[in-house]
Amino acid sequence: MTAGDSVIRVRGLTKRYGDAVAVDGLDLTVHRGETFALLGPNGAGKTTTTEILEGYRKRDGGDVSVLGEDPQTAGRRWRARIGIVMQESSDIYELTVGEIVRHFAGYFPRPRAVGEVIALVGLDGKERARTSTLSGGQRRRLDVALGIVGNPEVLFLDEPTTGFDPEARRQFWELLRSLRTAGTTILLTTHYLEEAEQLSDRAAVIRGGRIVAVDEPSRLGGRNLAAVRVGWTDPQDGPRTVETDAPTKFVTELAARYDGEVPGLTVTRPTLEDVYLQLIEEDA
């Protein structure tokens, strides 16, 4: 992708709260149509950065462009082009799903059809249900419905599956994949590394208000170049492990040694969690 494809561009972003530095010279680029994950521990600066990109928080320094405009000064027309799903939302318990979605659709010049949005987020049959009767996963789907009803070009998602059970989380992933397929650019903050690996085209690790690594999840922090751990069980010596840069060659040699079948063979590469923990520990 070229620089012209970028819909979010941040250079030297800084934000302070008194003597505390929340964002410290952060650089970031998100390309059109990609899902980009921001990863980092609590207090790393993810939420502050996202709120600045959304236009809800002023920065102290740096340049920020979202859809070609500065969020700090952009007007209503720009705001209609973005969608926001916050980590926590306030329910309007006495309204139905259809009433809430129709109400929010009225804020946008070219909203999606209400029925289409409700179906897209998997709330078919719930249009007349009051929000007080929805499950936690269904309320989160409603949050996304409100975030996409304006047909946004960029969607900000802050910890979208917190509190979900595994089945609900995977159903939600399919929803986000469908939005990406439709061309929506998604900026996702999450503590679930499996979620970032499943959904994101690229991911960045933020620590202490700075980006310490950014790449495809499979390559983040040199993950694709890291040594592979080969484990097996020797009949005499018991469990054995070796780290190697040539796992295929090593396993072939083991197979010859054990007459074709290596007992207890395991071949593992560093997980995204392994690399993530190493990156935040190194920076700390």
PAZAPA-4460 file (N, C-alpha, C; in steps of 0.05 Angstrom, whole numbers, plus 32768, in hexadecimal, padded with zeros to 4 digits):
% residues 284
    n_x    n_y    n_z   ca_x   ca_y   ca_z    c_x    c_y    c_z   seq   type   mol
   8011   7FE8   8000   8000   8000   8000   8011   8019   8000     1      M     A
   8008   802E   7FF4   8016   8047   7FF2   800C   805B   8007     2      T     A
   801B   8071   800A   8014   8085   801D   7FF8   8090   8017     3      A     A
   7FF1   8090   7FFC   7FD7   809B   7FF5   7FC0   808A   7FFE     4      G     A
   7FC5   8071   8007   7FB1   805F   8011   7FAA   8064   802E     5      D     A
   7FBA   8074   803C   7FB7   8077   8058   7F9E   8088   805F     6      S     A
   7F8E   807E   8072   7F77   808E   807B   7F7C   8099   8097     7      V     A
   7F8F   808D   80A5   7F98   8098   80BF   7FB6   809C   80BE     8      I     A
   7FBF   80B4   80C4   7FDB   80BA   80C4   7FE2   80CB   80DC     9      R     A
   7FF4   80C0   80EC   7FFC   80CE   8105   801B   80D0   8106    10      V     A
   8024   80E8   810C   8041   80ED   810E   8048   80FD   8127    11      R     A
   8058   80F2   8138   8061   8100   8150   804C   8107   8164    12      G     A
   8038   80F7   8166   8021   80FD   8178   802A   80FD   8195    13      L     A
   8023   8112   81A4   8029   8113   81C0   8010   811C   81D0    14      T     A
   800D   8111   81E8   7FF8   8119   81FA   8002   8116   8217    15      K     A
   7FFE   812C   8226   8007   812B   8242   7FEF   8132   8254    16      R     A
   7FF0   8126   826C   7FDD   812D   8282   7FEE   8136   8299    17      Y     A
   7FF3   8150   829C   8005   815A   82B0   8021   8151   82A9    18      G     A
   802E   8144   82BC   804A   813A   82B7   804A   811E   82AA    19      D     A
   8033   8112   82A8   8031   80F7   829D   802F   80F9   827E    20      A     A
   803F   80E9   8270   803F   80E8   8253   802F   80D0   824B    21      V     A
   8017   80D4   823F   8006   80BE   8236   800D   80B4   821B    22      A     A
   8014   80C6   8209   801D   80C0   81ED   8036   80CF   81E8    23      V     A
   804B   80C1   81DE   8066   80CC   81DE   8072   80CA   81C2    24      D     A
   806A   80DC   81B0   8076   80DD   8195   806D   80C6   8183    25      G     A
   8054   80BF   8184   804A   80A7   8176   8046   80AC   8159    26      L     A
   804F   8098   8148   804B   8098   812B   803A   8080   8124    27      D     A
   8027   8085   8111   8014   806F   810A   8008   8075   80EF    28      L     A
   8005   8060   80DF   7FF8   8062   80C5   7FE5   804A   80C2    29      T     A
   7FCC   804F   80BB   7FB9   803A   80B6   7FAF   803E   8099    30      V     A
   7FAF   8029   8089   7FA8   802A   806D   7F8B   8025   8068    31      H     A
   7F81   802F   8052   7F65   802B   804C   7F5E   800E   8049    32      R     A
   7F48   8006   8056   7F3E   7FEB   8053   7F4B   7FD6   8065    33      G     A
   7F5E   7FDD   8075   7F6B   7FC9   8086   7F5F   7FCA   80A2    34      E     A
   7F63   7FB4   80B0   7F5D   7FB3   80CD   7F77   7FB4   80DC    35      T     A
   7F79   7FC8   80EC   7F92   7FCE   80FA   7F8D   7FCC   8118    36      F     A
   7F9E   7FBC   8126   7F9B   7FB7   8143   7FB0   7FC7   8153    37      A     A
   7FA7   7FD4   8168   7FB9   7FE1   817B   7FBA   7FCF   8194    38      L     A
   7FD2   7FC6   819A   7FD6   7FB4   81B1   7FE7   7FC2   81C6    39      L     A
   7FE2   7FBC   81DF   7FF3   7FC7   81F4   7FE6   7FC4   820F    40      G     A
   7FF6   7FC6   8224   7FEB   7FC3   8240   7FDA   7FDB   8247    41      P     A
   7FCB   7FD9   825D   7FBC   7FEF   8267   7FCF   8007   826D    42      N     A
   7FC6   801E   8265   7FD6   8036   826A   7FEB   803B   8255    43      G     A
   7FEB   802B   8240   8000   802E   822B   7FFB   8046   8219    44      A     A
   7FE2   8050   8218   7FDC   8067   8207   7FC9   8060   81F0    45      G     A
   7FBE   8047   81F0   7FAC   803F   81DA   7F93   8050   81D9    46      K     A
   7F85   8052   81F0   7F6C   8060   81F1   7F70   807E   81EB    47      T     A
   7F84   808A   81F7   7F8A   80A6   81F1   7F8F   80AB   81D4    48      T     A
   7F9F   809A   81C7   7FA4   809D   81AB   7F8B   809B   819B    49      T     A
   7F7B   8087   81A1   7F62   8082   8192   7F4F   809A   8195    50      T     A
   7F4C   80A4   81AD   7F3A   80BB   81B2   7F44   80D4   81A3    51      E     A
   7F5E   80D8   81A0   7F68   80EE   8190   7F61   80EA   8172    52      I     A
   7F63   80D1   8169   7F5C   80CB   814D   7F3E   80CF   8148    53      L     A
   7F2E   80CA   815C   7F11   80CE   815A   7F08   80EA   815D    54      E     A
   7F1A   80FC   8165   7F13   8118   8169   7F07   811F   8183    55      G     A
   7F09   810C   8197   7EFE   8110   81B1   7F12   811B   81C5    56      Y     A
   7F2B   811B   81BE   7F40   8124   81D1   7F55   8135   81C2    57      R     A
   7F5D   814B   81CD   7F71   815C   81C0   7F8D   8152   81C6    58      K     A
   7F9E   8155   81B3   7FBA   814D   81B5   7FCB   8165   81BE    59      R     A
   7FE3   815F   81C8   7FF5   8174   81CF   800A   817A   81B9    60      D     A
   800E   8166   81A7   8021   816A   8192   801F   8155   817D    61      G     A
   802B   8159   8166   802B   8146   8150   8016   814C   813B    62      G     A
   8016   813D   8125   8004   8140   810F   7FF2   8128   810D    63      D     A
   7FD8   812C   810A   7FC4   8116   8108   7FB2   811C   80F1    64      V     A
   7FAE   8107   80E0   7F9B   8109   80CA   7F8A   80F0   80C9    65      S     A
   7F70   80F3   80C9   7F5D   80DC   80C5   7F4B   80E3   80AE    66      V     A
   7F4B   80D4   8099   7F3B   80D9   8081   7F42   80F5   8076    67      L     A
   7F5C   80FC   8079   7F65   8115   806D   7F60   812E   807D    68      G     A
   7F55   812B   8096   7F4F   8143   80A6   7F5B   813F   80C2    69      E     A
   7F5F   8155   80D0   7F68   8155   80EB   7F50   8151   80FD    70      D     A
   7F4F   813B   810C   7F38   8135   811D   7F32   814B   8132    71      P     A
   7F47   815A   8139   7F43   816F   814D   7F33   8187   8143    72      Q     A
   7F33   818A   8129   7F25   81A1   811E   7F0F   8199   8109    73      T     A
   7F0D   817F   8103   7EFA   8176   80EF   7EDD   817B   80F8    74      A     A
   7ECB   817E   80E5   7EAF   8184   80EB   7E9D   816C   80E9    75      G     A
   7E83   8172   80E7   7E6F   815D   80E8   7E70   814B   80D0    76      R     A
   7E77   8156   80B9   7E78   8146   80A0   7E8E   8130   80A3    77      R     A
   7EA4   8138   80AF   7EBA   8124   80B4   7EB0   810F   80C8    78      W     A
   7EA3   8118   80DE   7E9A   8105   80F3   7E86   80F1   80E8    79      R     A
   7E77   80F8   80D4   7E64   80E6   80C8   7E72   80CF   80B8    80      A     A
   7E8C   80D3   80B3   7E9B   80BF   80A4   7EA9   80AA   80B6    81      R     A
   7EA7   80AE   80D0   7EB4   809B   80E2   7E9F   808E   80F4    82      I     A
   7EA5   8076   80FE   7E94   8068   8111   7EA4   8061   8129    83      G     A
   7E97   8061   8140   7EA5   805C   815A   7E95   8048   816A    84      I     A
   7EA3   8033   8174   7E98   8020   8187   7EAA   8021   819F    85      V     A
   7EA1   802E   81B4   7EB1   8031   81CC   7EB0   8017   81DD    86      M     A
   7EC3   8016   81F0   7EC5   7FFE   8201   7EAD   7FFB   8212    87      Q     A
   7EA2   8011   821C   7E89   8011   822C   7E75   8024   821F    88      E     A
   7E5C   801C   8221   7E47   802D   8216   7E2F   802E   8229    89      S     A
   7E1F   8042   8226   7E08   8045   8237   7DEF   803B   8228    90      S     A
   7DE1   8029   8233   7DC9   801E   8227   7DB1   8030   822C    91      D     A
   7DA0   8032   8218   7D86   8040   821B   7D71   802A   821F    92      I     A
   7D6D   8021   8237   7D5F   8008   823D   7D43   8008   8233    93      Y     A
   7D35   801F   8231   7D19   801F   822A   7D14   801F   820C    94      E     A
   7D29   8022   81FD   7D26   8023   81E0   7D2C   8007   81D4    95      L     A
   7D20   8001   81BD   7D25   7FE8   81B0   7D3E   7FEB   819E    96      T     A
   7D47   7FD4   8194   7D5E   7FD4   8183   7D59   7FE5   816A    97      V     A
   7D41   7FE1   815E   7D3B   7FF0   8146   7D39   800E   814B    98      G     A
   7D2D   8015   8161   7D2A   8032   8168   7D46   803F   816B    99      E     A
   7D58   8032   8179   7D72   803D   817E   7D82   8040   8163   100      I     A
   7D81   802B   8153   7D90   802D   813A   7D85   8042   8127   101      V     A
   7D6A   8044   8126   7D5D   8059   8116   7D64   8075   8120   102      R     A
   7D65   8077   813B   7D6B   8091   8147   7D88   809A   813F   103      H     A
   7D9B   8088   8141   7DB6   808F   813A   7DBA   8093   811C   104      F     A
   7DAB   8084   810C   7DAD   8088   80EF   7DA5   80A4   80E7   105      A     A
   7D94   80B1   80F7   7D8B   80CC   80F1   7DA1   80E1   80F3   106      G     A
   7DB7   80D9   8100   7DCD   80EC   8103   7DDF   80EE   80EA   107      Y     A
   7DDC   80DC   80D7   7DEF   80DA   80C1   7DE1   80E1   80A6   108      F     A
   7DF0   80ED   8094   7DE5   80F5   807A   7DDE   80DD   8068   109      P     A
   7DEE   80C8   8069   7DEA   80B1   8058   7DEC   8097   8068   110      R     A
   7DD9   8092   807A   7DDB   807A   808B   7DD4   8061   807C   111      P     A
   7DDD   804A   8087   7DD5   8030   807C   7DB7   802C   8084   112      R     A
   7DAA   801A   8075   7D8E   8013   807C   7D8E   8006   8097   113      A     A
   7D7B   800D   80A8   7D7A   8003   80C4   7D78   7FE4   80C4   114      V     A
   7D67   7FD9   80B4   7D64   7FBC   80B3   7D7E   7FAE   80AA   115      G     A
   7D8C   7FBA   8097   7DA5   7FAF   808E   7DBA   7FAE   80A4   116      E     A
   7DBB   7FC4   80B3   7DCF   7FC5   80C9   7DC8   7FB1   80DF   117      V     A
   7DAF   7FAF   80E6   7DA7   7F9C   80FB   7DAE   7F7F   80F2   118      I     A
   7DA9   7F79   80D9   7DAF   7F5E   80CF   7DCD   7F5A   80CE   119      A     A
   7DDC   7F6E   80C6   7DF9   7F6B   80C3   7E07   7F64   80DE   120      L     A
   7DFD   7F70   80F3   7E09   7F6B   810D   7DFD   7F52   811B   121      V     A
   7DEB   7F44   810D   7DE1   7F2B   8119   7DCB   7F2F   812D   122      G     A
   7DBB   7F45   812B   7DA5   7F49   813D   7D8A   7F45   812F   123      L     A
   7D89   7F35   811B   7D70   7F2F   810D   7D5B   7F25   8122   124      D     A
   7D43   7F2E   8120   7D2E   7F26   8132   7D2E   7F35   814C   125      G     A
   7D42   7F47   8150   7D44   7F56   8169   7D3C   7F73   8166   126      K     A
   7D31   7F7B   814F   7D2C   7F97   814A   7D18   7FA2   815E   127      E     A
   7D05   7F93   8168   7CF1   7F9D   817B   7CF9   7F96   8198   128      R     A
   7D10   7F8A   819C   7D19   7F83   81B7   7D25   7F9C   81C5   129      A     A
   7D1D   7FA0   81DE   7D29   7FB6   81EE   7D46   7FAE   81F5   130      R     A
   7D57   7FC2   81F7   7D73   7FBC   81FC   7D77   7FAF   8218   131      T     A
   7D64   7FB3   822A   7D67   7FA7   8244   7D64   7F89   8243   132      S     A
   7D59   7F7E   822D   7D55   7F61   822B   7D6C   7F54   821C   133      T     A
   7D7F   7F63   8211   7D95   7F58   8201   7DAA   7F4C   8213   134      L     A
   7DB8   7F38   8209   7DCF   7F2D   8217   7DE7   7F40   8213   135      S     A
   7DFD   7F3B   8221   7E14   7F4C   821F   7E1F   7F4C   8203   136      G     A
   7E20   7F35   81F6   7E2A   7F33   81DA   7E18   7F42   81C7   137      G     A
   7DFE   7F40   81CB   7DEB   7F4E   81BA   7DED   7F6C   81BD   138      Q     A
   7DF1   7F75   81D6   7DF5   7F92   81DA   7E0E   7F9C   81CC   139      R     A
   7E23   7F8B   81CC   7E3B   7F93   81BE   7E36   7F95   81A0   140      R     A
   7E26   7F83   8196   7E1F   7F84   8179   7E0F   7F9D   8173   141      R     A
   7DFE   7FA5   8186   7DEF   7FBE   8183   7E02   7FD6   8182   142      L     A
   7E17   7FD5   8193   7E2B   7FEB   8193   7E37   7FED   8178   143      D     A
   7E3E   7FD6   816C   7E4A   7FD7   8151   7E36   7FE1   813C   144      V     A
   7E1C   7FDA   813F   7E08   7FE4   812D   7E07   8002   812E   145      A     A
   7E09   800E   8146   7E09   802B   8148   7E22   8037   813C   146      L     A
   7E38   8028   813D   7E51   8032   8132   7E52   8031   8114   147      G     A
   7E43   801F   8108   7E45   801C   80EB   7E2C   8027   80DC   148      I     A
   7E17   802F   80EA   7DFF   8037   80DD   7E03   8050   80CB   149      V     A
   7E17   8060   80D1   7E1E   8077   80C1   7E2E   8070   80A9   150      G     A
   7E33   8056   80A4   7E43   804D   808D   7E5F   8059   808E   151      N     A
   7E6E   8056   80A4   7E88   8063   80A7   7E9E   8058   8095   152      P     A
   7EB1   8069   808E   7EC8   8060   807F   7EDD   8055   8093   153      E     A
   7EDD   805F   80AB   7EF0   8056   80C0   7EE0   804F   80D9   154      V     A
   7EE6   8038   80E4   7ED8   802F   80FC   7EEC   802A   8112   155      L     A
   7EE7   8038   8129   7EF9   8035   8141   7EEB   8021   8154   156      F     A
   7EF9   800C   815C   7EEF   7FF8   816E   7F01   7FF7   8187   157      L     A
   7EF6   7FFC   819E   7F06   7FFB   81B7   7EFE   7FE3   81C7   158      D     A
   7F0F   7FCF   81C8   7F0A   7FB6   81D7   7EEE   7FAB   81D1   159      E     A
   7EE8   7FA5   81B8   7ECC   7F9E   81B1   7EC2   7F84   81BC   160      P     A
   7ED3   7F71   81C3   7EC8   7F57   81CC   7ECE   7F52   81EA   161      T     A
   7ED3   7F66   81F9   7ED8   7F62   8216   7EBF   7F56   8223   162      T     A
   7EC3   7F40   8232   7EAC   7F33   823F   7E9E   7F1E   822E   163      G     A
   7EA6   7F1B   8215   7E99   7F07   8204   7EA3   7EEB   820B   164      F     A
   7E91   7ED7   8208   7E9B   7EBB   8209   7EA7   7EB4   81EE   165      D     A
   7EB6   7E9E   81ED   7EC5   7E97   81D4   7EB3   7E96   81BB   166      P     A
   7E9B   7E8A   81BE   7E89   7E88   81A7   7E80   7EA3   819D   167      E     A
   7E78   7EB4   81B0   7E6F   7ECF   81A9   7E85   7EDF   819C   168      A     A
   7E9D   7EDB   81A7   7EB4   7EEA   819C   7EB9   7EE3   817F   169      R     A
   7EB8   7EC9   8178   7EBD   7EC1   815D   7EA7   7ECA   814A   170      R     A
   7E8E   7ECA   8154   7E78   7ED5   8143   7E7D   7EF3   813E   171      Q     A
   7E87   7F01   8152   7E8C   7F1D   814E   7EA3   7F22   813A   172      F     A
   7EB7   7F10   813B   7ECD   7F12   8127   7EC2   7F10   810B   173      W     A
   7EAF   7EFF   8106   7EA4   7EFC   80EB   7E96   7F16   80E3   174      E     A
   7E89   7F24   80F6   7E7D   7F3D   80F0   7E92   7F51   80E7   175      L     A
   7EA8   7F53   80F6   7EBD   7F66   80EF   7ECA   7F5F   80D4   176      L     A
   7ECD   7F46   80CE   7ED8   7F3E   80B4   7EC6   7F47   809E   177      R     A
   7EAC   7F45   80A2   7E99   7F4E   808D   7E9B   7F6C   8089   178      S     A
   7E9F   7F7B   809E   7EA2   7F98   809B   7EBC   7F9F   808C   179      L     A
   7ED1   7F90   8092   7EEA   7F95   8083   7EE7   7F8E   8066   180      R     A
   7ED9   7F78   8060   7ED4   7F70   8044   7EC5   7F85   8035   181      T     A
   7EB3   7F93   8044   7EA3   7FA9   8037   7EB3   7FC2   8033   182      A     A
   7ECC   7FC3   803D   7EDE   7FD9   8038   7EE2   7FEC   804F   183      G     A
   7ED7   7FE6   8067   7EDA   7FF7   807E   7EF6   7FF4   8089   184      T     A
   7F03   800A   808F   7F1D   800B   809D   7F17   8009   80BB   185      T     A
   7F24   7FF7   80C9   7F1F   7FF2   80E5   7F38   7FF6   80F5   186      I     A
   7F36   8006   810A   7F4B   8009   811E   7F41   7FFC   8138   187      L     A
   7F4F   7FE7   8140   7F45   7FD6   8156   7F59   7FD7   816D   188      L     A
   7F4F   7FDC   8185   7F60   7FD9   819D   7F56   7FC1   81AC   189      T     A
   7F68   7FAF   81B4   7F5F   7F97   81C1   7F75   7F8C   81D3   190      T     A
   7F6D   7F7E   81E8   7F80   7F70   81F9   7F82   7F52   81F1   191      H     A
   7F70   7F4A   81DF   7F70   7F2E   81D6   7F83   7F2B   81BE   192      Y     A
   7F99   7F1E   81C3   7FAD   7F1B   81AD   7FA3   7F09   8197   193      L     A
   7F94   7EF5   819E   7F88   7EE3   818A   7F76   7EF3   8178   194      E     A
   7F67   7F06   8183   7F55   7F17   8174   7F65   7F28   8160   195      E     A
   7F7B   7F33   8169   7F8C   7F43   8157   7F97   7F32   8141   196      A     A
   7F9F   7F19   8147   7FAB   7F08   8133   7F97   7EFF   811F   197      E     A
   7F7E   7EFA   8128   7F69   7EF1   8116   7F5F   7F07   8103   198      Q     A
   7F5E   7F20   810D   7F50   7F35   80FF   7F62   7F49   80F1   199      L     A
   7F79   7F4F   80FC   7F88   7F66   80F2   7F9A   7F5F   80DA   200      S     A
   7F9C   7F72   80C8   7FB0   7F71   80B2   7FCB   7F79   80BD   201      D     A
   7FCB   7F8D   80CF   7FE3   7F95   80DD   7FDD   7F9B   80FA   202      R     A
   7FF1   7F99   810A   7FED   7F9F   8127   8005   7FAF   8131   203      A     A
   8000   7FC0   8144   8015   7FD0   8151   8015   7FCB   816F   204      A     A
   802C   7FCA   817B   802F   7FC8   8198   8036   7FE3   81A2   205      V     A
   8026   7FED   81B5   802B   8007   81C0   8032   8004   81DE   206      I     A
   8046   8011   81E7   804F   8010   8203   805B   802B   820A   207      R     A
   8052   8036   8221   805C   804F   822A   8057   8066   8216   208      G     A
   8041   8063   8207   8039   8079   81F5   8049   8078   81DB   209      G     A
   8057   8063   81D5   8067   8061   81BC   8061   8046   81AF   210      R     A
   8062   8046   8194   8061   802D   8185   807C   8020   8186   211      I     A
   807D   8007   818F   8097   7FF9   8191   8099   7FE4   817B   212      V     A
   8083   7FDD   816D   8085   7FCB   8157   806A   7FCC   8147   213      A     A
   806C   7FC9   812D   8055   7FC9   811C   805A   7FB7   8104   214      V     A
   8048   7FA5   80FE   804B   7F93   80E7   8032   7F81   80E6   215      D     A
   8032   7F6F   80D2   801E   7F5A   80D1   8021   7F49   80EB   216      E     A
   800B   7F3E   80F6   800E   7F2F   810E   8022   7F18   810C   217      P     A
   8024   7F0B   80F5   8036   7EF4   80F2   8053   7EFD   80F1   218      S     A
   8058   7F17   80ED   8073   7F21   80EB   807B   7F35   8101   219      R     A
   8068   7F3B   8112   806C   7F4F   8127   8084   7F48   8139   220      L     A
   8095   7F5C   813C   80AC   7F58   814D   80C0   7F43   8144   221      G     A
   80C0   7F3E   8129   80D2   7F29   811F   80C9   7F0D   8125   222      G     A
   80AF   7F0A   812A   80A4   7EF0   8131   80A9   7EDB   811C   223      R     A
   80A8   7EE3   8102   80AC   7ED0   80ED   80C9   7EC7   80EA   224      N     A
   80DB   7ED6   80F6   80F8   7ECF   80F5   8102   7EC2   810E   225      L     A
   80F1   7EC0   8122   80FA   7EB5   813C   80FF   7E97   813A   226      A     A
   8111   7E8D   814B   8117   7E70   814B   80FF   7E5F   8152   227      A     A
   80FD   7E48   8146   80E7   7E35   814B   80F0   7E21   8160   228      V     A
   80DD   7E1B   8173   80E3   7E07   8188   80D9   7DEC   8180   229      R     A
   80EB   7DD9   817E   80E3   7DBD   8178   80E6   7DAC   8191   230      V     A
   80D1   7D9E   8198   80D1   7D8D   81AF   80CB   7D70   81A8   231      G     A
   80D6   7D5E   81B7   80D1   7D42   81B3   80D8   7D33   81CD   232      W     A
   80D0   7D19   81CE   80D6   7D09   81E5   80E9   7CF2   81DE   233      T     A
   8101   7CF3   81E8   8114   7CDE   81E3   810E   7CC7   81F6   234      D     A
   810E   7CAE   81EC   8108   7C97   81FD   811B   7C94   8215   235      P     A
   8133   7C9E   8212   8146   7C9B   8228   8149   7CB5   8239   236      Q     A
   814B   7CCC   822B   8151   7CE5   8238   8137   7CF5   8240   237      D     A
   8120   7CEC   8236   8107   7CFA   823D   8103   7D12   822B   238      G     A
   80F3   7D26   8235   80EC   7D3E   8225   8105   7D4E   821D   239      P     A
   8106   7D56   8203   811C   7D66   81F9   8110   7D7D   81E9   240      R     A
   811E   7D94   81E9   8116   7DAB   81D8   812F   7DB7   81CC   241      T     A
   812C   7DC1   81B4   8141   7DCF   81A6   8135   7DE7   8197   242      V     A
   8142   7DFE   8197   813A   7E15   8187   814B   7E16   816E   243      E     A
   813E   7E19   8157   814D   7E18   813E   8142   7E2B   812A   244      T     A
   8153   7E35   8118   814A   7E45   8102   8143   7E34   80E9   245      D     A
   8148   7E1A   80EB   8143   7E08   80D4   8133   7DF0   80DE   246      A     A
   811A   7DF5   80E6   810A   7DDF   80F2   8104   7DC8   80E0   247      P     A
   8100   7DCC   80C6   80FB   7DB6   80B3   8112   7DA3   80B2   248      T     A
   812A   7DAF   80AF   8142   7D9E   80AE   8146   7D8F   80C8   249      K     A
   8141   7D9C   80DF   8146   7D8F   80F9   8132   7D78   80FD   250      F     A
   8118   7D7D   80F6   8104   7D68   80F9   810A   7D51   80E7   251      V     A
   8114   7D56   80CF   811C   7D40   80BC   8132   7D2F   80C8   252      T     A
   8145   7D3D   80D5   815B   7D2E   80E2   8150   7D1D   80FA   253      E     A
   813D   7D29   8109   8132   7D1A   811F   8122   7D02   8115   254      L     A
   8114   7D05   80FF   8104   7CEF   80F4   8116   7CD8   80EC   255      A     A
   812D   7CDF   80E0   8140   7CCA   80D9   814B   7CBC   80F1   256      A     A
   8150   7CCC   8106   815B   7CC0   811F   8147   7CAD   812C   257      R     A
   812D   7CB3   812A   8119   7CA2   8138   8109   7C91   8124   258      Y     A
   8116   7C8B   810D   810A   7C79   80FA   80EF   7C82   80F0   259      D     A
   80ED   7C9C   80EB   80D5   7CA8   80DE   80C0   7CB4   80F0   260      G     A
   80BD   7CAB   8108   80A9   7CB7   811B   80B7   7CC2   8133   261      E     A
   80B5   7CDD   8136   80C2   7CEA   814D   80AF   7CEA   8165   262      V     A
   80B6   7CDD   817A   80A3   7CDC   8191   809E   7CF7   819E   263      P     A
   8084   7CFE   81A2   807D   7D16   81B0   8086   7D30   81A1   264      G     A
   8087   7D2F   8187   8091   7D46   8177   807E   7D5E   8179   265      L     A
   808A   7D75   817F   807C   7D8F   817D   808E   7DA3   8170   266      T     A
   8082   7DB4   815F   8090   7DC9   8152   8081   7DE3   8156   267      V     A
   808C   7DF6   8165   807D   7E0E   816C   808D   7E27   8165   268      T     A
   807F   7E3A   815A   808B   7E55   8155   8081   7E68   816B   269      R     A
   808F   7E7E   816F   8086   7E91   8184   806A   7E9B   817D   270      P     A
   8059   7E9C   8191   803E   7EA6   818D   803E   7EC4   818D   271      T     A
   8028   7ED0   8185   8026   7EED   8186   8028   7EF6   81A3   272      L     A
   801D   7EE7   81B5   8020   7EEE   81D2   803D   7EEE   81DB   273      E     A
   804D   7EDA   81D2   8069   7ED9   81D9   8077   7EF3   81D0   274      D     A
   8072   7EFA   81B7   807F   7F12   81AB   8076   7F2B   81B9   275      V     A
   805C   7F2D   81BE   8050   7F45   81CB   805C   7F49   81E7   276      Y     A
   805E   7F33   81F7   8069   7F36   8211   8086   7F3E   8211   277      L     A
   8094   7F34   81FD   80B1   7F3B   81FA   80B3   7F59   81F3   278      Q     A
   80A2   7F62   81E1   80A4   7F7E   81D9   809E   7F91   81F0   279      L     A
   8089   7F8C   8200   8082   7F9F   8215   8096   7F9D   822C   280      I     A
   80A2   7F85   8230   80B7   7F82   8245   80D0   7F91   823D   281      E     A
   80D8   7F8E   8223   80F0   7F9C   821A   80ED   7FBA   821D   282      E     A
   80D6   7FC4   8215   80D1   7FE1   8216   80D0   7FEA   8233   283      D     A
   80C5   7FDA   8245   80C3   7FE2   8261   80DF   7FE4   826D   284      A     A
***
